[in-house]
C-alpha cells in the first residue's frame, strides 16, 4: 500500500527534468488530467529520493489530491530503487523549476549555456556559459557555497541558504532566487532578489537581472550591485523636482533638518516601520533624537516628534519580542516533521537584523543544525523502513510464488494419481478373472503368463508400485476367511515377490509372517486352499 503523499512528478520518463505539480483541488485535478491526457507521470530520478517508477493521480474530496505509485511493486519502468520521497512537498521539485527558469532567462539574453544538476540532487544548478564562465545557483541549505572557488564566476543563493555577515560585507551584495508560493497549471515561478548588509532582501522579476561582461546587474539602476553598503535614511531637500541622499549623523542632523522638513522626518520613521527595516528605523530615530536635542523644538511639534520616536521604540521592542518568540517556536519545532509558517526562514531573517545579538544568531544556527540532524536521522529511519518493507514484500511474494508452485505440483500429482488408479481399475476384471481360471485349473501364474492369457495390454510394463496397487484392488472384495488372489502370482518366493505380498497384505489388513521361510510356507498353504475352493 502506497502511503506517500507525493505532490510533484516529472513528465514523460524517469530521466525527465520537466517537473509538474499535482493540483490539490479535485476540479483542478480533473482539468490537469485532461491537459496531460497524452502524458505519463514519473517519480523521476532527478527528484530527491526518486525511484524512477511510474505515478498516477489520486482524486479525493475529503483530503488533498496527490500522486501515487502504480500498484506494480516494480513500476512500469522496472526500477528496483527504494523511494525516499515520503511526505515531501512541492519544494522538492524547485531545483527543476529553477533550472528551467534559468535556462529561459539566459535564452532571452541570447546566451548559450550548458545547464546541469549537481549531486546530491537538489543541491545546486550549474550553468556553463558560452564564454566558459560558470554560474552556480546554490540550493544546499546545509552547506554554504565555496566562495573561494576560483572556477565559479558568480553564485546565486537559493531559498534558505545562509551567508555570513563577513562574506556579505566583503562582497557588498549577493543575488538570491526563490520560488513563488503559488502554482499555475502545475508550475512554480522564480523571482530574483538582492541582499545587502543591514537590509531586507529586495525581490523582483528574474527578467530584471542581466548578465554583462562585468557580472550580473539589474536593469533598474536603483538595484545596482555597485551600492555595496546600505544607505541611511535620506532627508528630502526643498527643491520640488530633485532629491539628494545625505547620510544622517549627529553632527549634521541639525544642518539637514530645517523646520519645514521636521514633520517629514516623523513620516520617514513611519515609512521605515512599514518597511520592517530595523536599521532604517534606528537611523530615523537617531535623526529625530538629534532634532529634538539640538533645535529647540517645543509645543505640539515636540509632542509629535516624541510620539513618532516612541512609536519607533515600541516597534523595535515588538520586533525584539517577535524575534524571541520565533526562536522559541523554532526550538519547539526541532522534532517536528515540518516547518509550518516557514519558521526557519523567519528566524534567519530576524537574526540577520542589526539589533539581533550574536547569541540569538548562534542559537538559531544551533537549532537549524539540530533540525537538520533530526531530519537526517528520520530520513535514514524512513529509508531503512522502506528497504525493510520492500524486502518483506519481496519475501512475501516469494513465499506466495512458492506456495503456488507447491499447490500446482500437488494438483498435478493428485491428477496423475487419479489417472493411474483409473487405469489400474480397468485391469482389475482381467486379473481377477485370469486368477480364478488358474485356481480352477490348479495352476499358478506369472505376470507374463497372466498378460498372455488375458490379452490385457495394460499389464505389460507395470512398475512395482502399480502391481501392488493393482493386487490391492483385486483383493478388496475377497472374503476375510479366504486367501488373497495374489498368492497365485507369487510363484517363486523371491525377495521382490515376498515384499509385494507383505505390502498387499498390509493394505488389506491381512497377517503376513515376518520370517521369509514361514511366509513361503504360509503362501503355499493358501495356494492349496484356493485350488481346493475353486475346483
Phi, psi and omega in degrees: 000131183271116181255003182280128176267079185275127184253346180237157179206177172240156185265142165096308183196166184297333182271001184297151173243023178258103187273154172221157178243133179285124176300143180275336182275135182302317181294320178294325179294322177300314178295322179299317179297319179295319180298322183254032183301327181266004183253168172234151181249145186222149172277077194297151179285350175269006172257139182304123180080005182295143184256352179084007181272160181283149181241155171233168178260145177247122180259126179227153174252344182255357175204175186290145175285154183198171173278157175212151178292148176295154186300329180305122185299338180250004177068163180296333182283347183079010182290141176246015178288140175289148179265126182241038183253023183302128174059028174277150181259196181298335187291345184287354175250007184300325181296330177285319176297318179297318178302314180296319181292321177296318179298316180293320179300317179290320179297322179297339177260010181059039178251121176278138181208150175256109183261143178211163179257130180278161174256144359293155184305132179094357183275334182192157170238126181249145178229114176269108184288164185295341178265010176093349181289147183250118175257128183240123170266105186274123185240359184278110181281348180276326184237133178286163178294158175275086186299335182269008180288111184291340181287333183276122180282318181206145175251144166237125184272138178273181182301132175078359180282131186269156172220133182288155181297325180296315180295318180296320178295320181293319182278334181089328180195166172212141177272145179232163175218143178213168179258141173296145183279024179230163177231148179228108181054046177077026185230140170244153188238143180272141170233152183253163179205164176237129176249129175235158182300129176080004181236154170289149177296131177267123185253145180201176182295143181301330181296344179283354174264141179227142175270123180238178179294331182272345183148205177262129180230165176264152176295320180278120182298339179294342179251020183298137180290353180292341175281092185284326185250148178290134180283154172276161181305141184267154176248122184285140178271163185294337185303140187287321190251359184231148176229148174231153180256121183235129177292131182265122176228170179298331185283331183244005183300318183290331182284334186256012182230069174299164189304319184291347181260355182300316177300328180293329177297318178296317179295325178298321177297314179299323180295318180291328174297316179298324179285351180056050178241100181303322181298316180291323178299315180297319179295319179294322178295324177297319178298315179299318181299319179294318180297314181297322186281329192245351187249004177064038180290137182223171171067214183299324180296318178296318180298320181294318180293321178294321179297319178296318179299317180295324176299318177296318180296316179296322180295319178296319178295319178297321179295321179295318177297317178301318179299315179297317182296315182297319179296318178297315179295323178297319177299319180294338183268008182302317183269005182277152179284336184229172180239076184298137179076006178063046183300323182299310181294321179297319179296317180295323177297318184290320180281352175278354180281158188298323185276000176287146182269160175298327179297317178297317180297316180296322181295315180295319179297320178295319178297317180300316179296320176300315182297317178297321179296316178299316181296319178298317180296320180292323177296319179297317179296317180297319179295319179295317178295323178297316179295319179296320179295318178296319179296317178297322179295318178296318179295321178297320178294320178295319178296318179296319179295319179294320178297318178295321179297315179297320179297319179295318179296318178295319178297319179294318179295320179296320179295317178297321179297316180294320178296320179296315179296324178297319178295319181293323180296330177293336182271347184303312181299323181294315183292313182296318179296317180297320180288325177298318179294321178296321179295320180294330180269000181070033185243171170243169180224149165260168179298322180294317179295321180297319179295318182294318185281330180269338183073012180277107181294334182294347179282345182281131174078017177292140177283171178303314181296321179297318181294318178300311181297322180295317180292328175296316178297320180295322185270000185298325183264008179286128178304150185295336182265009179245150178294157176285150180293336185295343182293340180281344181266348183257079191272331191255347178068025177284173186299318180296319180294317179296318178297321180297315181295319179299320180295316180295316181298318180297319180295325183262005176074028178261153178277140176222131181298141179282329179280132184300315182297319178294322180293319179299318178296322179295318181292320180299319180293322180290324177296317179298321178297318178297317179300319182292320183291332188248017175282000000 
